Amino acid sequence: MSRLVGICARIAASARFQVLTFAAILANGLVIGLQTYDSLERALGSVLDTLNAVFLTFFVIEIIIRIISFGRRPWRFFGEGWNVFDFVMVVPALIPGVRENVTALRVVRLLRVFRIVSALPEMRVLVQGLGRSIAPLMSMAVLVLLLFYAYGMVGWILFSDHDPAHWSSLGQAMLTLFSILTLEGWVEIQETALSYSEWSWVYFVSFILISSFVLINMVIAVLINGVDEARARAAAERKAADRIEDQPLLDRLESLREGIDDIERQLAARADKIRADG
């Protein structure tokens, strides 16, 4: 059993195995994409289904190898979030009834492509950074909602009588503001407002300055900060893992150093005794 665990551990930690897994994920995504073309599906449908079965078999074996590599504590495999992610992306294809449902089967196959996130360390950092940014982004979302509400009410008050297509209600006004936020068609909306008030530009320019430049840059800053924190945490975890991996060697070196010190003390004591006898 220990020999099997050792073999699985070496395979799971092998760079070649990780590259092979990454290539299988990409190839699986290519096959899934090819199945969306009716002509290819008619001509190569059985071949593509066989390839999907081969990829599923490979991913199941890969998960099993990684679980076995934890030896007598296989549950430790699920102690890391990315392992759970990989497991959840693969296992649904094995659930009874899924393979008989074409739509469910396609969705489950699509899930396997998302394993590319866990296969690339830098992409892991990006996803972790996004996760760490959720809390501050929720606060930003409240701020954006307040901004849309305030400008929506002002827009409804100022423009609803003259341009009901865009400002007939608060909801319609907020939808118009979202369109303005994307800078799509806002010039035409502003020209309609300028036709009956030359000061309407203040409303539009101030909203664009606040939303498109200030708020969006704040969101970008929050995301960058989250990614930087995730990258720093990943670097700290790698250093901790390296220390744990090197600890047995360091302990052995320390014991050797203590043994050498003992020998030196014994030699020094013997030399002192020889000099005293002489």
N, C-alpha and C positions, 0 to 999 in steps of 0.2 A: 504493500500500500504506500509506504513512504517513497519507494522508488517511483511509483506512478505519480505521486504528488510532486516529486522533484522534477520529473519530466514535464508535467503540465505547467509547473511554475516557470521553467526555463522557456517553454514555448510561449506562454502568456507574456513574458517579459522580453521576448525576442523582437528586435526591430523589424526583422523580415516578416514576422507574423503580423505585426501591426500594419506594415505596408500592404501586406496581402489582404487584410481586413478592409483597409481603406479602399484598395482597388476593387474589392468585391462590392462595397457600398456604391461606388461610382458606376460599376458595370450594372448593378441591379437597377440603379436609377435610369440608366440608358435603356435597359430592357423595358422598364415600365413606361418610359416615354415612347418607345417604338410601338407599344401596344395601343396607343391612342390613334394610330393611323390605320384606317379600315383596310386599306390595300395590303399593308404588311401583316395585319392581323389575319386576313383571309389566307395569305400565302404562307406565313410562318407562324401561325397561331400555336400549333403544337410544339414547335421548337422554342418559342418564347415562354410557353407554360412550363416546359421542361427546365429551361434555364432558371425560371423563378423558383422551381422546386429545388434545383441545385443550390441556389443562393440561400434559400431558407435552411436547407440541410447544413450548409457551411456555417451560417450564423448560429444555429442551434448547437453545433459541435463547438464553435468558438466560445459560446456562453458556458457550456459544460466544462471545457478545459479551464476557463477562468475560475469557475466555482471549485473545481477539484484542486486547483493550485493553492487554495486556502487550507487544504489538509483536513484535519479533524474539526476545524471550525468553519464549515462552508457558509454559515450565516453571516460571517464577516464580509462576504462578497457584497451583501446588501447594505453594509454600513457606509458605503460611498455612494453619493447621489448619482454619479454618472453611470455606475454599474446598474443601479435600479432603472435608470433611463434606458440603457441598452436592453435590459431584460424586458421592460414594458414594450419596447419597440418590436421585439421579436416574438414573444410568447403568444400574443393574440392570434397569430396565424395558426396556432396549434389548437385553438379552442374548437370543440365540435360544433358544426353548423356554419362556421365562418366560410369554409371552403365551398359550401353549397350555395352561398349567397354571393352573387357576382359583385354587387356594389360593396358589400362588407369586405370581400376579399381584396378588391382594388384599394380600398382605404387602408387595410392592414398592410398591403404591400408598400403603399406610399409611406407608411410610418417608418419602414426600415430605412428609407433614404435619409430620414432625419438623424440617423446615427452618425452621419458625417460631422455633426456638431460635436459629438463626444470623441471622434477620431482625431480632430485637430485641436491641439492644446490652445492655440491662439483664439480659436472660435469658442472654446470653453470659457476663456477669460472674458470674451465679449458678452456671452450669455450671462455669466456670473455678474458682470458689470451692470447689465440691464436689470438683473434681479435686485441688485443692491440699490438701484436708482428708483425702484418702484415707489418707495415711501416719499422721497422728495418730489417725484413726478406727480403723485396724487395731490400734494399741496399746490403744485404748479397748475394742475387741472382745475382745482377750485378757483385759483386766481384767474385762469383763462375764462372759466364759466362766468365769474363776476364781471369780467371785462365785456364779454359778449352780451350779458344781460343788460349792463348799463348802456352800452352803445346801441343795443337793439331797441331799448326803450326810447332813447333819444332819437334814433332813426325813425321809429314808428311815429313819434310826436311830430317830427319835422317833415317827413316825406310821404306819409301814408296817403294823404289826400291827393298828391300829385303823381305818385308812382306806386299804385297799389299792387302792381305785379311783383314788386320786390319788398314792400314795406307794409303790407296789409294787416299784419299781426306780429306779435312778438316772435313767434316761431319762424314766420317767414323772414322777418328782419334778421334773426340770428343765422338763418340759413344763407341769407344774402351776405352777411358779414363773413361767414365761412368761405364763401366764394371769393370775397375780396381778399381774405387772408391768403389764399393761394395765388393772388395777383392775376386771376383769370377773369377777364371781362369787367374789371372794376372801373376802367376808364369810361366805358359806355354808361355804367350806372351813375358815375360822377357827372358826366355830361348832362344826363337827364335832370339831375339835381341842380346843376349850375344854370340850367335854362330858366329857372324861376328864383334862384338865389345865388348871387355871385360869391357869397361867403360859405357855400356848401363845401368847398375844397378843404376848409379847416377840419371838418368832421372826418372826411376820408383820409386826408394826409395824416392827421393825428392817430387815427386807428391803425393805419398801415405802419407808422413809425413804432407804435407801442407793440403791436402784435407781431408783425413780420420781422422786425429787427430786434427789439428788446426781448420779448418773451421767447422767441425761437432761439436766440443766442443763449438765454438763460437755460432753456431745456438742453441745448447742446453742452453747456458747461456742466450741468448735472450729470449727463450721460458720461462725459469724459472723466469727471471725478469718480464716478462709480467704476468705470473700467480701470482707472489708475489704482483704486483701492483693491479691486479684484486681482490685478496683476501683482501688486505688492503682497497680497495674501498668498497667491500661488507661489511666488518666489520664496516666501517664508516657509510654506509647507514643503517645498522641494529641499530647502536647506535642512529642515527638521528630519525629513526622510533620509537625506544623505547622512546626517549624524547618527540616526538610528542604524542605518546600514553599516556604517563604519565603526559602531560602538564595540562589537566583538573584537575587531582587530586592535582598537585602541586599548581595550582591556587586556588583551594578550601582551601588547607592547609594554603596558604598565607593569604587568606581572614579571616580564623579562627584565625590565629596568630594576624592579625591586630585588630580583634574584641576583643581578649583577652587583647591586649595592651590597647585598649580604656577602657575596664572594669577596668583594673588595675589603669589607670590614674584617672578614676572617683572615685574609692575607695580611692585612695591616697588623692584626693582633698577633699572628704567627711571626711576622717580622720583628715586632717589638719583643716577643718572647725570646727569639733567637739572639737578638742584640743583648738582652738582659742576661742570658746564659753565657754569652761570650765575655 
